[in-house]
Amino acid sequence: MQLRRLLRTQLVILTFTALVVVPSLLGHTAGTAGLTGTVTDPSGAAVPNVTVTLTSNDTNQVRTATTGGEGVYRFTLLPPGTYRVRFAANGFKTSEVSAVTLNVT
């Protein structure tokens, strides 16, 4: 009986803590943007191991990511602004998009 009461009390405390802490953690991303995409070849097949380079046009800050087996790349927690996105992979012509505007998510 006491064990059930203790577990119930701990569950209430854990729930309360989650309700208080989680919204404050989510607030840390209120001023950021993100960019996600999938790289495919002309036939529509996903292309893995593509180096995706994201460069801020405002600050010249550079971030890189590599596509996974499904061709997906992801950049998170980016300052809003305009970026250049460059895609490079062995056996493919390098491609660049010169102006991608990211807004707050």
DAUR-V511704 format. One record per residue. N is the residue number from 1. D_FIRST is the distance of its C-alpha to the first C-alpha in Angstrom with 2 decimals. Layout:
# DAUR-V511704
n->{N | N}
d_first->{D_FIRST | D_FIRST}
This chain:
# DAUR-V511704
n->{1 | 2 | 3 | 4 | 5 | 6 | 7 | 8 | 9 | 10 | 11 | 12 | 13 | 14 | 15 | 16 | 17 | 18 | 19 | 20 | 21 | 22 | 23 | 24 | 25 | 26 | 27 | 28 | 29 | 30 | 31 | 32 | 33 | 34 | 35 | 36 | 37 | 38 | 39 | 40 | 41 | 42 | 43 | 44 | 45 | 46 | 47 | 48 | 49 | 50 | 51 | 52 | 53 | 54 | 55 | 56 | 57 | 58 | 59 | 60 | 61 | 62 | 63 | 64 | 65 | 66 | 67 | 68 | 69 | 70 | 71 | 72 | 73 | 74 | 75 | 76 | 77 | 78 | 79 | 80 | 81 | 82 | 83 | 84 | 85 | 86 | 87 | 88 | 89 | 90 | 91 | 92 | 93 | 94 | 95 | 96 | 97 | 98 | 99 | 100 | 101 | 102 | 103 | 104 | 105}
d_first->{0.00 | 3.81 | 5.39 | 5.28 | 6.44 | 8.74 | 10.03 | 10.71 | 12.48 | 14.40 | 15.45 | 16.78 | 18.63 | 20.05 | 21.24 | 22.84 | 24.51 | 25.89 | 27.29 | 29.02 | 30.29 | 31.45 | 34.04 | 35.57 | 35.98 | 37.63 | 40.02 | 41.59 | 43.34 | 44.68 | 48.14 | 48.52 | 49.90 | 49.59 | 51.87 | 50.98 | 53.39 | 54.48 | 57.77 | 59.69 | 63.13 | 65.87 | 64.58 | 61.09 | 59.46 | 56.93 | 58.37 | 56.13 | 56.90 | 58.66 | 58.73 | 58.05 | 59.26 | 58.36 | 60.61 | 60.34 | 63.73 | 62.97 | 61.83 | 62.81 | 59.30 | 58.77 | 55.67 | 55.71 | 53.56 | 54.20 | 53.56 | 51.24 | 51.96 | 51.73 | 54.10 | 51.52 | 51.75 | 49.58 | 50.11 | 47.44 | 47.34 | 51.09 | 52.95 | 54.57 | 58.26 | 60.84 | 60.60 | 62.78 | 61.11 | 62.85 | 62.13 | 63.58 | 63.28 | 65.55 | 67.90 | 67.45 | 69.40 | 67.57 | 66.67 | 65.92 | 64.83 | 66.29 | 64.39 | 60.79 | 59.36 | 55.62 | 53.95 | 50.54 | 47.85}
